[in-house]
Amino acid sequence: MEGDMFPTETAVRYLQDQTLANFTTLRETIITSDTFSPYANYEGVAQALLAEGKYQESMHALKALLPSGFLSFSLHSMLAYAHQKLGQTEEAQRELFYAKAAMRGILMTGDGSRDRPYQVLQIGDEYDVLRFFGKESIEQTLIRTESESLDQHICRDGAVIWFDITVPSSMLRPGITS
């Protein structure tokens, strides 16, 4: 892995052996990093640059959001796209591998039901999962209990998908309640 791509033992361990235990350990490493933000908006950072054909600039902007974005499907997908546009096939393949590993990890945390919601680090991860399954959310409801915060998405096709957002919601800035 490149030096700016979060070269820790926990990342390497998960990438080499994609188990729930290794994903959970890596997730905890990211949560406790100084750069972690549940508000990261990778698409907002890079989409305009990508649309303008500014691939190097978009890669620089996205890589600046690491390591907190290391488990973001969107971040790695956009990096893969930029590398591909620049003819950097090997780098694009590496980023696609990271993107798939991020999605695989999230999907291992649950099944999207109320009893086993997907655990996400950032709110954007919810939309990555929905897009992955070809779903479109038409209604989103925040459900809070004493021990957890959940997002319920009702999709256009009637499917209901649940996400555990306890970690990101516990880091809300003062004054933000939902």
SEZALUM-518457 format. One record per residue (C-alpha): residue in one letter; x, y, z. Coordinates in steps of 0.5 Angstrom, whole numbers, plus 500, padded with zeros to 3 digits. Example, Ala and Ser with C-alpha at 12.3 -4.5 7.8 and 13.67 -1.06 7.14 Angstrom:
BEGIN
{A,{525,491,516}} {S,{527,498,514}} 
***
This chain:
BEGIN
{M,{500,500,500}} {E,{502,507,499}} {G,{505,511,505}} {D,{499,516,504}} {M,{494,510,504}} {F,{494,508,511}} {P,{499,503,512}} {T,{498,500,519}} {E,{498,493,521}} {T,{490,493,522}} {A,{489,495,515}} {V,{494,490,512}} {R,{491,485,516}} {Y,{484,486,514}} {L,{486,487,507}} {Q,{489,480,507}} {D,{484,476,511}} {Q,{477,480,510}} {T,{474,477,516}} {L,{469,481,521}} {A,{474,481,527}} {N,{479,484,522}} {F,{474,489,520}} {T,{472,491,527}} {T,{479,492,529}} {L,{480,496,523}} {R,{474,500,524}} {E,{476,501,531}} {T,{483,504,529}} {I,{479,509,524}} {I,{474,511,529}} {T,{480,513,534}} {S,{484,516,529}} {D,{485,524,530}} {T,{482,525,523}} {F,{476,521,523}} {S,{470,525,522}} {P,{463,522,521}} {Y,{461,528,517}} {A,{466,527,511}} {N,{463,528,504}} {Y,{467,525,499}} {E,{463,526,493}} {G,{462,533,495}} {V,{470,534,495}} {A,{471,530,489}} {Q,{465,530,484}} {A,{466,537,481}} {L,{473,536,480}} {L,{472,529,477}} {A,{467,532,472}} {E,{472,538,470}} {G,{477,532,468}} {K,{481,535,474}} {Y,{483,528,476}} {Q,{490,529,479}} {E,{487,534,484}} {S,{481,530,485}} {M,{486,524,488}} {H,{490,529,492}} {A,{483,532,495}} {L,{481,525,497}} {K,{487,522,499}} {A,{488,528,504}} {L,{481,525,507}} {L,{485,519,509}} {P,{486,515,514}} {S,{479,516,516}} {G,{476,515,509}} {F,{480,508,509}} {L,{473,504,509}} {S,{469,508,505}} {F,{467,505,498}} {S,{465,512,495}} {L,{472,515,496}} {H,{476,509,493}} {S,{471,508,487}} {M,{472,515,486}} {L,{480,514,486}} {A,{479,508,482}} {Y,{475,512,477}} {A,{481,518,477}} {H,{486,513,476}} {Q,{483,510,470}} {K,{482,516,467}} {L,{489,517,467}} {G,{491,511,464}} {Q,{493,508,471}} {T,{490,501,471}} {E,{494,498,476}} {E,{492,504,481}} {A,{485,503,479}} {Q,{485,496,480}} {R,{488,497,487}} {E,{483,502,489}} {L,{477,498,486}} {F,{480,492,491}} {Y,{480,497,497}} {A,{472,499,495}} {K,{470,492,495}} {A,{474,491,501}} {A,{470,497,505}} {M,{463,494,502}} {R,{464,487,504}} {G,{466,489,511}} {I,{460,493,512}} {L,{456,488,509}} {M,{459,483,514}} {T,{456,487,520}} {G,{449,485,519}} {D,{443,484,514}} {G,{440,490,514}} {S,{434,488,518}} {R,{432,492,525}} {D,{435,486,529}} {R,{442,486,525}} {P,{443,493,522}} {Y,{449,495,518}} {Q,{454,498,522}} {V,{457,504,518}} {L,{462,509,520}} {Q,{459,515,516}} {I,{453,517,514}} {G,{455,517,507}} {D,{456,509,508}} {E,{449,508,508}} {Y,{448,511,501}} {D,{453,507,498}} {V,{450,500,501}} {L,{443,503,498}} {R,{446,504,491}} {F,{450,497,492}} {F,{444,494,492}} {G,{440,498,487}} {K,{436,501,492}} {E,{433,508,492}} {S,{431,511,499}} {I,{424,515,499}} {E,{424,516,507}} {Q,{429,516,512}} {T,{427,516,519}} {L,{432,516,525}} {I,{430,512,531}} {R,{434,513,538}} {T,{434,509,544}} {E,{438,509,550}} {S,{443,505,547}} {E,{443,506,540}} {S,{442,510,534}} {L,{439,507,528}} {D,{437,510,521}} {Q,{431,506,517}} {H,{431,507,510}} {I,{424,505,506}} {C,{426,504,499}} {R,{422,506,493}} {D,{421,498,492}} {G,{418,497,499}} {A,{424,494,502}} {V,{426,497,509}} {I,{434,497,510}} {W,{436,499,517}} {F,{443,502,519}} {D,{446,502,526}} {I,{449,510,526}} {T,{451,510,534}} {V,{458,511,532}} {P,{457,517,528}} {S,{451,520,532}} {S,{455,520,538}} {M,{460,524,535}} {L,{455,530,533}} {R,{457,537,534}} {P,{454,540,540}} {G,{447,543,538}} {I,{446,538,532}} {T,{441,533,534}} {S,{439,529,528}} 
***
